[in-house]
Amino acid sequence: MNLSTPILIMTTATTFAQHATTTRTTFHRETSVSTVIKADEAIIWALLTNASDYSRWNSTVTSIQGNIAPGEKIVLKSTLDAKRSFKLKVKEFEPAKKLVWGDGKGQRTYTLTNTGNGTVTFAMTERIGGLLFPMYAKYIPSFDASFDAFAADLKKEAELIQNKSN
């Protein structure tokens, strides 16, 4: 075999993880990530809605103050901008299915889809923008690596809890 010849190895993964992707237009930016988690959606939902526990399992969030519940306001601190606090409102809250929070500049949506085979597809999308977006867009860091880490952290913690309960 010639060692300089590339070899393509195909494998079948039992779990699915998609790297974050970002699309941009003049007036908005949208970042999304998804992964398949081998855990009950109730476990995943409990992790997503327990504000005080985020910093324990999630490497992208330093703190969340407040109650993640319909109509409630929360204050989130992220590793992307440790000096800034994001004041957000919980806009949609459909237990074990959909959670949306945001402010006047952006909105983050979490969705859980039970696949019926012991797994749940977790998806997270954040859309930021508006008429003034072109003026401040260059100051907003990329979310891709942070979204990848968030999804990986959630998957790891939910699967760990699921395995302990089996």
SEVO-285694 format. One line per field, with one value per residue: residue in one letter; chain; x, y, z of N, C-alpha, C in turn. Coordinates in nm, 4 decimals. Layout:
N
residu	c(A | ...)
chaine	c(A | ...)
n_east	c(X | ...)
n_north	c(Y | ...)
n_up	c(Z | ...)
ca_east	c(X | ...)
ca_north	c(Y | ...)
ca_up	c(Z | ...)
c_east	c(X | ...)
c_north	c(Y | ...)
c_up	c(Z | ...)
***
This chain:
166
residu	c(M | N | L | S | T | P | I | L | I | M | T | T | A | T | T | F | A | Q | H | A | T | T | T | R | T | T | F | H | R | E | T | S | V | S | T | V | I | K | A | D | E | A | I | I | W | A | L | L | T | N | A | S | D | Y | S | R | W | N | S | T | V | T | S | I | Q | G | N | I | A | P | G | E | K | I | V | L | K | S | T | L | D | A | K | R | S | F | K | L | K | V | K | E | F | E | P | A | K | K | L | V | W | G | D | G | K | G | Q | R | T | Y | T | L | T | N | T | G | N | G | T | V | T | F | A | M | T | E | R | I | G | G | L | L | F | P | M | Y | A | K | Y | I | P | S | F | D | A | S | F | D | A | F | A | A | D | L | K | K | E | A | E | L | I | Q | N | K | S | N)
chaine	c(A | A | A | A | A | A | A | A | A | A | A | A | A | A | A | A | A | A | A | A | A | A | A | A | A | A | A | A | A | A | A | A | A | A | A | A | A | A | A | A | A | A | A | A | A | A | A | A | A | A | A | A | A | A | A | A | A | A | A | A | A | A | A | A | A | A | A | A | A | A | A | A | A | A | A | A | A | A | A | A | A | A | A | A | A | A | A | A | A | A | A | A | A | A | A | A | A | A | A | A | A | A | A | A | A | A | A | A | A | A | A | A | A | A | A | A | A | A | A | A | A | A | A | A | A | A | A | A | A | A | A | A | A | A | A | A | A | A | A | A | A | A | A | A | A | A | A | A | A | A | A | A | A | A | A | A | A | A | A | A | A | A | A | A | A | A)
n_east	c(0.0847 | 0.0531 | 0.1646 | 0.1151 | -0.1245 | -0.4521 | -0.6817 | -1.0113 | -1.2245 | -1.5224 | -1.7671 | -2.0346 | -2.2152 | -2.3491 | -2.4607 | -2.5687 | -2.4209 | -2.4177 | -2.2135 | -2.2101 | -2.3640 | -2.3575 | -2.5506 | -2.5555 | -2.6956 | -2.7461 | -2.8954 | -2.9252 | -2.8076 | -2.7823 | -2.7361 | -2.7050 | -2.7335 | -2.7407 | -2.8050 | -2.8191 | -2.9514 | -2.9200 | -3.1383 | -3.4176 | -3.6650 | -3.7593 | -3.5476 | -3.3607 | -3.5061 | -3.5328 | -3.2673 | -3.2342 | -3.4069 | -3.3410 | -3.2163 | -3.0216 | -2.8464 | -2.7058 | -2.4302 | -2.2897 | -2.3024 | -2.2711 | -2.0322 | -2.0334 | -2.1843 | -2.1708 | -2.3379 | -2.6878 | -2.9438 | -3.2579 | -3.5834 | -3.6499 | -3.9167 | -4.2549 | -4.2958 | -4.1179 | -3.8279 | -3.4799 | -3.1302 | -2.8456 | -2.5112 | -2.2359 | -1.9591 | -1.8644 | -1.8688 | -1.7673 | -1.7949 | -2.0383 | -2.3894 | -2.6772 | -3.0006 | -3.2883 | -3.6057 | -3.8337 | -3.9995 | -4.1440 | -4.2666 | -4.2928 | -4.3366 | -4.0880 | -4.0595 | -4.0280 | -3.8446 | -3.8080 | -3.6143 | -3.5258 | -3.4242 | -3.4603 | -3.2826 | -3.2260 | -3.3043 | -3.3211 | -3.3823 | -3.4766 | -3.5319 | -3.6854 | -3.7134 | -3.8705 | -3.7567 | -3.8595 | -3.7141 | -3.5726 | -3.4139 | -3.3553 | -3.3809 | -3.2007 | -3.2145 | -3.0752 | -3.1119 | -3.0069 | -3.1059 | -3.0007 | -3.0319 | -3.1608 | -3.2658 | -3.0487 | -2.8420 | -2.6218 | -2.4484 | -2.3424 | -2.2680 | -2.0052 | -1.8877 | -1.9823 | -1.8984 | -1.8231 | -2.0582 | -2.0312 | -1.8355 | -1.9053 | -2.1740 | -2.1372 | -2.0025 | -2.2008 | -2.4078 | -2.2686 | -2.2039 | -2.4629 | -2.5591 | -2.3739 | -2.4209 | -2.7001 | -2.7101 | -2.5481 | -2.7032 | -2.9294 | -2.8172 | -2.7496 | -3.0010 | -3.0993)
n_north	c(-0.1172 | 0.2202 | 0.4734 | 0.7405 | 0.7670 | 0.8726 | 0.7337 | 0.6363 | 0.5941 | 0.4645 | 0.4893 | 0.3800 | 0.5713 | 0.5514 | 0.7535 | 1.0825 | 1.3818 | 1.7117 | 1.9600 | 2.3030 | 2.5502 | 2.8564 | 3.1101 | 3.4088 | 3.7289 | 4.0612 | 4.1824 | 3.9989 | 3.7191 | 3.3716 | 3.0951 | 2.7463 | 2.4231 | 2.0673 | 1.7540 | 1.4032 | 1.2547 | 1.0000 | 0.9688 | 1.0232 | 1.2650 | 1.4120 | 1.4215 | 1.5736 | 1.8093 | 1.8882 | 1.9543 | 2.1725 | 2.3600 | 2.4181 | 2.6690 | 2.7384 | 2.5264 | 2.5189 | 2.6101 | 2.4025 | 2.1756 | 2.2786 | 2.4066 | 2.6496 | 2.8425 | 3.0684 | 3.1546 | 3.1558 | 3.3554 | 3.3648 | 3.2320 | 2.9764 | 2.9752 | 3.0062 | 3.3333 | 3.4464 | 3.6357 | 3.6177 | 3.6303 | 3.5905 | 3.4793 | 3.4353 | 3.2417 | 3.3476 | 3.6257 | 3.7327 | 3.9604 | 4.0669 | 4.0764 | 3.9095 | 4.0062 | 3.8411 | 3.7217 | 3.4610 | 3.3347 | 3.1316 | 2.8223 | 2.5066 | 2.2264 | 1.9731 | 1.9898 | 2.2494 | 2.5480 | 2.8922 | 3.1813 | 3.5288 | 3.8632 | 4.2068 | 4.2036 | 3.9445 | 3.5895 | 3.2754 | 2.9386 | 2.6275 | 2.2950 | 1.9793 | 1.6614 | 1.3663 | 1.0645 | 0.8153 | 0.5824 | 0.5558 | 0.7732 | 1.1286 | 1.4076 | 1.6906 | 2.0320 | 2.3526 | 2.6914 | 3.0162 | 3.3352 | 3.6467 | 3.9980 | 4.2707 | 4.6024 | 4.7658 | 4.5887 | 4.5645 | 4.7615 | 4.6723 | 4.4090 | 4.3150 | 4.3136 | 4.0999 | 3.7875 | 3.4726 | 3.2093 | 2.9422 | 2.7445 | 2.7593 | 2.6742 | 2.4118 | 2.3087 | 2.3479 | 2.1723 | 1.9263 | 1.9137 | 1.9038 | 1.6632 | 1.4781 | 1.5061 | 1.4476 | 1.1847 | 1.0584 | 1.0879 | 0.9419 | 0.6853 | 0.6266 | 0.6009 | 0.3738)
n_up	c(0.0000 | -0.0782 | 0.1214 | 0.0889 | -0.0315 | 0.0124 | 0.2470 | 0.2739 | 0.5320 | 0.6331 | 0.8813 | 1.0902 | 1.2967 | 1.6256 | 1.7595 | 1.6898 | 1.6010 | 1.5150 | 1.3892 | 1.4857 | 1.2827 | 1.1026 | 0.9589 | 0.7704 | 0.7082 | 0.5876 | 0.7914 | 1.0007 | 1.2009 | 1.2272 | 1.4287 | 1.4615 | 1.6152 | 1.6548 | 1.8173 | 1.8871 | 2.1686 | 2.4042 | 2.6087 | 2.8266 | 2.7427 | 2.9569 | 3.1372 | 2.9958 | 2.9644 | 3.2312 | 3.2897 | 3.1132 | 3.2207 | 3.4822 | 3.6260 | 3.8249 | 3.8173 | 3.5798 | 3.5481 | 3.6617 | 3.4917 | 3.2366 | 3.0292 | 2.8998 | 3.0194 | 3.2799 | 3.4827 | 3.5658 | 3.6675 | 3.8231 | 3.7318 | 3.5137 | 3.3483 | 3.2169 | 3.0886 | 3.2699 | 3.3803 | 3.3213 | 3.4063 | 3.2328 | 3.2258 | 3.0213 | 2.8935 | 2.6620 | 2.6754 | 2.9429 | 3.1030 | 3.0582 | 3.1216 | 3.0234 | 2.9889 | 2.9806 | 2.8555 | 2.9169 | 2.6559 | 2.5256 | 2.6430 | 2.6418 | 2.7983 | 2.7967 | 2.5233 | 2.3851 | 2.4326 | 2.4567 | 2.4771 | 2.5059 | 2.4009 | 2.2960 | 2.0827 | 2.0069 | 1.9921 | 2.1451 | 2.0750 | 2.1983 | 2.1159 | 2.1663 | 2.0352 | 2.0492 | 1.9340 | 1.9498 | 1.9834 | 2.2171 | 2.2118 | 2.1888 | 1.9822 | 2.0172 | 1.9555 | 1.9002 | 1.8359 | 1.7625 | 1.6842 | 1.5966 | 1.5520 | 1.3511 | 1.2487 | 1.3175 | 1.3273 | 1.1365 | 1.2314 | 1.4754 | 1.4430 | 1.3917 | 1.6390 | 1.7790 | 1.8926 | 1.7258 | 1.7596 | 1.7154 | 1.8248 | 2.0947 | 2.0848 | 1.9953 | 2.2202 | 2.4190 | 2.3318 | 2.3419 | 2.6156 | 2.7299 | 2.6208 | 2.7301 | 3.0111 | 3.0335 | 2.9342 | 3.1219 | 3.3562 | 3.2714 | 3.2394 | 3.5048 | 3.6113 | 3.5006)
ca_east	c(0.0000 | 0.1236 | 0.1243 | 0.0744 | -0.2588 | -0.5527 | -0.7721 | -1.1415 | -1.2847 | -1.6592 | -1.8194 | -2.1725 | -2.2199 | -2.4739 | -2.5179 | -2.5563 | -2.3878 | -2.3943 | -2.1417 | -2.2868 | -2.3522 | -2.4056 | -2.5845 | -2.5567 | -2.7468 | -2.7143 | -2.9668 | -2.9324 | -2.7177 | -2.8482 | -2.6482 | -2.7812 | -2.6645 | -2.8297 | -2.7417 | -2.9090 | -2.9175 | -2.9804 | -3.1964 | -3.5569 | -3.6775 | -3.7808 | -3.4145 | -3.3027 | -3.5861 | -3.4966 | -3.1380 | -3.2521 | -3.4919 | -3.2920 | -3.1222 | -2.9108 | -2.7593 | -2.6383 | -2.2839 | -2.2329 | -2.2893 | -2.2525 | -1.9068 | -2.0502 | -2.2644 | -2.1131 | -2.4500 | -2.8213 | -3.0243 | -3.3996 | -3.6591 | -3.6801 | -4.0584 | -4.3277 | -4.3053 | -4.0190 | -3.7062 | -3.3571 | -3.0057 | -2.7500 | -2.3713 | -2.1774 | -1.8140 | -1.8319 | -1.8471 | -1.7800 | -1.8249 | -2.1726 | -2.5068 | -2.7865 | -3.1315 | -3.3724 | -3.7410 | -3.8801 | -4.1098 | -4.2237 | -4.2325 | -4.3763 | -4.2586 | -4.0242 | -4.0664 | -3.9749 | -3.8156 | -3.7562 | -3.5904 | -3.4566 | -3.4402 | -3.4940 | -3.1849 | -3.2129 | -3.3897 | -3.2668 | -3.4869 | -3.4367 | -3.6400 | -3.6628 | -3.7998 | -3.8568 | -3.7502 | -3.9323 | -3.6249 | -3.4880 | -3.3307 | -3.4206 | -3.3010 | -3.1933 | -3.1716 | -3.0661 | -3.0924 | -3.0132 | -3.1134 | -2.9813 | -3.0336 | -3.2515 | -3.2236 | -2.9181 | -2.7462 | -2.4966 | -2.3618 | -2.2763 | -2.2425 | -1.8631 | -1.8481 | -2.0396 | -1.8125 | -1.8860 | -2.1201 | -2.0191 | -1.7663 | -1.9858 | -2.2904 | -2.0886 | -1.9750 | -2.3290 | -2.4747 | -2.1893 | -2.2213 | -2.5990 | -2.5629 | -2.2955 | -2.4883 | -2.8283 | -2.6838 | -2.4968 | -2.8205 | -3.0102 | -2.7483 | -2.7595 | -3.1390 | -3.1328)
ca_north	c(0.0000 | 0.3481 | 0.5505 | 0.8767 | 0.7618 | 0.8891 | 0.6214 | 0.6787 | 0.4949 | 0.5023 | 0.4224 | 0.4111 | 0.6202 | 0.5208 | 0.8795 | 1.1848 | 1.5162 | 1.8017 | 2.0809 | 2.4269 | 2.6237 | 2.9939 | 3.1791 | 3.5544 | 3.8214 | 4.1976 | 4.2243 | 3.8993 | 3.6035 | 3.2592 | 2.9824 | 2.6284 | 2.2971 | 1.9618 | 1.6281 | 1.3000 | 1.2222 | 0.8756 | 0.9971 | 1.0636 | 1.4104 | 1.4737 | 1.4468 | 1.6853 | 1.9270 | 1.9279 | 2.0229 | 2.3000 | 2.4540 | 2.4396 | 2.7798 | 2.7388 | 2.4108 | 2.5302 | 2.6222 | 2.2743 | 2.0813 | 2.3458 | 2.4827 | 2.7762 | 2.9332 | 3.0867 | 3.1597 | 3.2030 | 3.3953 | 3.3723 | 3.1090 | 2.9467 | 2.9386 | 3.0948 | 3.4759 | 3.4897 | 3.7015 | 3.5583 | 3.7011 | 3.4889 | 3.5172 | 3.3366 | 3.2453 | 3.4265 | 3.7642 | 3.7160 | 4.0872 | 4.1113 | 4.0018 | 3.9151 | 4.0079 | 3.7704 | 3.6836 | 3.3312 | 3.3693 | 3.0117 | 2.7186 | 2.3893 | 2.1254 | 1.8604 | 2.0073 | 2.3741 | 2.6581 | 3.0082 | 3.3014 | 3.6289 | 4.0055 | 4.2825 | 4.1826 | 3.8056 | 3.4877 | 3.1396 | 2.8369 | 2.4902 | 2.2007 | 1.8377 | 1.5762 | 1.2259 | 0.9845 | 0.6912 | 0.4666 | 0.5788 | 0.8913 | 1.2567 | 1.5026 | 1.8236 | 2.1362 | 2.4865 | 2.7936 | 3.1545 | 3.4344 | 3.7826 | 4.0930 | 4.3835 | 4.7090 | 4.8192 | 4.4786 | 4.5894 | 4.8520 | 4.6063 | 4.2674 | 4.2794 | 4.3038 | 3.9786 | 3.6732 | 3.3530 | 3.1210 | 2.8023 | 2.6589 | 2.7598 | 2.5902 | 2.2727 | 2.2718 | 2.3409 | 2.0477 | 1.8138 | 1.9114 | 1.8585 | 1.5214 | 1.4036 | 1.5070 | 1.3772 | 1.0416 | 1.0134 | 1.0748 | 0.8308 | 0.5585 | 0.6056 | 0.5637 | 0.2413)
ca_up	c(0.0000 | -0.0851 | 0.2390 | 0.0539 | -0.0879 | 0.1184 | 0.2698 | 0.3247 | 0.6209 | 0.6667 | 0.9994 | 1.1247 | 1.4344 | 1.6954 | 1.8038 | 1.5877 | 1.6476 | 1.4034 | 1.4306 | 1.4720 | 1.1569 | 1.1108 | 0.8343 | 0.7904 | 0.6086 | 0.6293 | 0.9118 | 1.1075 | 1.2029 | 1.2914 | 1.4579 | 1.5020 | 1.6413 | 1.7015 | 1.8531 | 1.9362 | 2.3069 | 2.4535 | 2.7397 | 2.8253 | 2.7264 | 3.0889 | 3.1941 | 2.9201 | 2.9985 | 3.3673 | 3.2804 | 3.0430 | 3.2931 | 3.6185 | 3.6083 | 3.9210 | 3.7940 | 3.4497 | 3.5534 | 3.7034 | 3.3803 | 3.1079 | 3.0277 | 2.8274 | 3.1008 | 3.4136 | 3.5773 | 3.5270 | 3.7829 | 3.7904 | 3.7175 | 3.3733 | 3.3475 | 3.1259 | 3.1175 | 3.3688 | 3.3331 | 3.3722 | 3.3760 | 3.1931 | 3.2020 | 2.9323 | 2.8786 | 2.5418 | 2.7172 | 3.0884 | 3.1689 | 3.0216 | 3.1662 | 2.9254 | 3.0538 | 2.8843 | 2.8972 | 2.8672 | 2.5656 | 2.5011 | 2.7394 | 2.6179 | 2.8698 | 2.7283 | 2.3781 | 2.3293 | 2.5231 | 2.3835 | 2.5553 | 2.4268 | 2.4299 | 2.1758 | 1.9753 | 1.9655 | 2.0503 | 2.1420 | 2.0777 | 2.2258 | 2.0867 | 2.1925 | 1.9539 | 2.0857 | 1.8114 | 1.9710 | 1.9974 | 2.3335 | 2.1908 | 2.1675 | 1.9065 | 2.0769 | 1.8616 | 1.9574 | 1.7337 | 1.8093 | 1.5768 | 1.6452 | 1.4422 | 1.3493 | 1.1575 | 1.3568 | 1.3329 | 1.0641 | 1.3070 | 1.5872 | 1.4106 | 1.3982 | 1.7790 | 1.8361 | 1.8580 | 1.6692 | 1.8574 | 1.6720 | 1.9222 | 2.2160 | 2.0607 | 1.9946 | 2.3588 | 2.4898 | 2.2925 | 2.3937 | 2.7608 | 2.7578 | 2.5850 | 2.8293 | 3.1412 | 3.0239 | 2.9196 | 3.2505 | 3.4453 | 3.2192 | 3.2702 | 3.6498 | 3.6460 | 3.4409)
c_east	c(0.0893 | 0.0744 | 0.0839 | -0.0640 | -0.3611 | -0.6445 | -0.9005 | -1.1990 | -1.4223 | -1.7036 | -1.9646 | -2.1752 | -2.3534 | -2.5382 | -2.4852 | -2.5242 | -2.3544 | -2.3194 | -2.2290 | -2.2601 | -2.4117 | -2.4352 | -2.5972 | -2.6259 | -2.7093 | -2.7740 | -2.9837 | -2.8245 | -2.7893 | -2.7493 | -2.7329 | -2.6892 | -2.7694 | -2.7481 | -2.8487 | -2.8597 | -2.9924 | -3.0288 | -3.3418 | -3.5655 | -3.7024 | -3.6479 | -3.3523 | -3.3745 | -3.5504 | -3.3624 | -3.1541 | -3.3292 | -3.4514 | -3.1796 | -3.0005 | -2.8108 | -2.6757 | -2.4863 | -2.2161 | -2.2063 | -2.2536 | -2.1311 | -1.9185 | -2.1254 | -2.1996 | -2.2212 | -2.5784 | -2.8944 | -3.1689 | -3.4585 | -3.6921 | -3.8202 | -4.1321 | -4.3351 | -4.2021 | -3.9000 | -3.5863 | -3.2394 | -2.8996 | -2.6118 | -2.3055 | -2.0256 | -1.7728 | -1.8019 | -1.8709 | -1.8187 | -1.9694 | -2.2797 | -2.6163 | -2.9177 | -3.2330 | -3.5089 | -3.7735 | -4.0073 | -4.2009 | -4.1738 | -4.3308 | -4.3014 | -4.2183 | -4.0290 | -3.9945 | -3.9596 | -3.7557 | -3.7347 | -3.5169 | -3.4786 | -3.4726 | -3.4002 | -3.1776 | -3.3025 | -3.3224 | -3.3811 | -3.4239 | -3.5555 | -3.5929 | -3.7626 | -3.7717 | -3.8611 | -3.8161 | -3.8445 | -3.5276 | -3.3948 | -3.4175 | -3.3268 | -3.3139 | -3.1449 | -3.1741 | -3.0341 | -3.0998 | -3.0088 | -3.0998 | -2.9840 | -3.1357 | -3.1964 | -3.0852 | -2.8084 | -2.6163 | -2.3980 | -2.2858 | -2.2372 | -2.0968 | -1.8135 | -1.8993 | -1.9531 | -1.8925 | -1.9422 | -2.0906 | -1.9545 | -1.8453 | -2.1094 | -2.2509 | -2.0666 | -2.1046 | -2.3969 | -2.4007 | -2.2047 | -2.3591 | -2.6112 | -2.4924 | -2.3698 | -2.6197 | -2.8073 | -2.6280 | -2.6122 | -2.9067 | -2.9485 | -2.7548 | -2.8992 | -3.1790 | -3.0893)
c_north	c(0.1236 | 0.4362 | 0.6937 | 0.8823 | 0.7772 | 0.7683 | 0.6769 | 0.5654 | 0.5456 | 0.4218 | 0.4610 | 0.4507 | 0.5855 | 0.6474 | 0.9857 | 1.3179 | 1.5998 | 1.9222 | 2.2030 | 2.4903 | 2.7621 | 3.0454 | 3.3273 | 3.6234 | 3.9606 | 4.2306 | 4.1174 | 3.7925 | 3.4940 | 3.1442 | 2.8677 | 2.5102 | 2.1944 | 1.8376 | 1.5309 | 1.2565 | 1.0956 | 0.8976 | 1.0376 | 1.2161 | 1.4808 | 1.5063 | 1.5688 | 1.8151 | 1.9789 | 2.0011 | 2.1618 | 2.4035 | 2.4762 | 2.5434 | 2.7694 | 2.6262 | 2.4219 | 2.5281 | 2.4932 | 2.1847 | 2.1478 | 2.4376 | 2.6180 | 2.8822 | 2.9453 | 3.1004 | 3.1991 | 3.2334 | 3.4055 | 3.2339 | 3.0884 | 2.8869 | 3.0389 | 3.2392 | 3.5307 | 3.5579 | 3.6344 | 3.6482 | 3.5940 | 3.5495 | 3.4018 | 3.3493 | 3.3259 | 3.5721 | 3.7701 | 3.8441 | 4.1321 | 4.0183 | 4.0196 | 3.9036 | 3.9578 | 3.7389 | 3.5476 | 3.3569 | 3.2516 | 2.9033 | 2.6045 | 2.2694 | 2.0052 | 1.8705 | 2.1320 | 2.4802 | 2.7705 | 3.1209 | 3.4013 | 3.7682 | 4.0763 | 4.2596 | 4.0390 | 3.7121 | 3.3520 | 3.0411 | 2.7002 | 2.4021 | 2.0585 | 1.7586 | 1.4316 | 1.1433 | 0.8481 | 0.5691 | 0.4848 | 0.6972 | 1.0140 | 1.3420 | 1.6381 | 1.9197 | 2.2706 | 2.5834 | 2.9306 | 3.2464 | 3.5715 | 3.8767 | 4.2024 | 4.4909 | 4.7645 | 4.7129 | 4.5069 | 4.6776 | 4.7811 | 4.4614 | 4.2280 | 4.2644 | 4.1764 | 3.8595 | 3.5602 | 3.2672 | 2.9737 | 2.7117 | 2.6489 | 2.6710 | 2.4427 | 2.2243 | 2.2566 | 2.2074 | 1.9257 | 1.8006 | 1.8579 | 1.7089 | 1.4373 | 1.3932 | 1.4295 | 1.2270 | 0.9823 | 0.9923 | 0.9575 | 0.6967 | 0.5265 | 0.5572 | 0.4286 | 0.1274)
c_up	c(0.0000 | 0.0294 | 0.2070 | -0.0079 | 0.0245 | 0.1260 | 0.3289 | 0.4071 | 0.6579 | 0.7873 | 1.0174 | 1.2706 | 1.4973 | 1.7512 | 1.7005 | 1.6519 | 1.5256 | 1.4566 | 1.4046 | 1.3359 | 1.1761 | 0.9716 | 0.8660 | 0.6743 | 0.6592 | 0.7652 | 1.0195 | 1.0921 | 1.2786 | 1.3058 | 1.5102 | 1.5266 | 1.6805 | 1.7317 | 1.8993 | 2.0733 | 2.3486 | 2.5967 | 2.7205 | 2.8150 | 2.8590 | 3.1570 | 3.1275 | 2.9568 | 3.1374 | 3.3680 | 3.2189 | 3.1245 | 3.4389 | 3.6125 | 3.6992 | 3.8963 | 3.6649 | 3.4602 | 3.5996 | 3.5827 | 3.2478 | 3.1104 | 2.9590 | 2.9069 | 3.2382 | 3.5198 | 3.5061 | 3.6567 | 3.7372 | 3.7742 | 3.5699 | 3.3690 | 3.2589 | 3.1751 | 3.2130 | 3.3011 | 3.3992 | 3.3352 | 3.3536 | 3.1758 | 3.1287 | 2.9295 | 2.7553 | 2.5741 | 2.8676 | 3.1616 | 3.1486 | 3.0790 | 3.0626 | 2.9993 | 2.9520 | 2.9438 | 2.8366 | 2.7875 | 2.5336 | 2.5941 | 2.7204 | 2.6755 | 2.7847 | 2.5760 | 2.3278 | 2.4376 | 2.4390 | 2.4821 | 2.4691 | 2.4801 | 2.2984 | 2.0574 | 1.9261 | 2.0413 | 2.0362 | 2.1594 | 2.1005 | 2.1902 | 2.1164 | 2.1107 | 1.9897 | 1.9580 | 1.8272 | 1.9885 | 2.1149 | 2.3181 | 2.1660 | 2.0830 | 1.9735 | 1.9697 | 1.9327 | 1.8439 | 1.7991 | 1.6883 | 1.6412 | 1.5269 | 1.4607 | 1.2569 | 1.1898 | 1.3593 | 1.2555 | 1.1418 | 1.4198 | 1.5590 | 1.4289 | 1.5425 | 1.8471 | 1.7951 | 1.7941 | 1.7824 | 1.8292 | 1.7766 | 2.0524 | 2.2004 | 2.0588 | 2.1378 | 2.4382 | 2.4596 | 2.3470 | 2.5445 | 2.7994 | 2.7320 | 2.6919 | 2.9620 | 3.1373 | 3.0134 | 3.0484 | 3.3493 | 3.4023 | 3.2567 | 3.4188 | 3.6885 | 3.5897 | 3.5282)
***
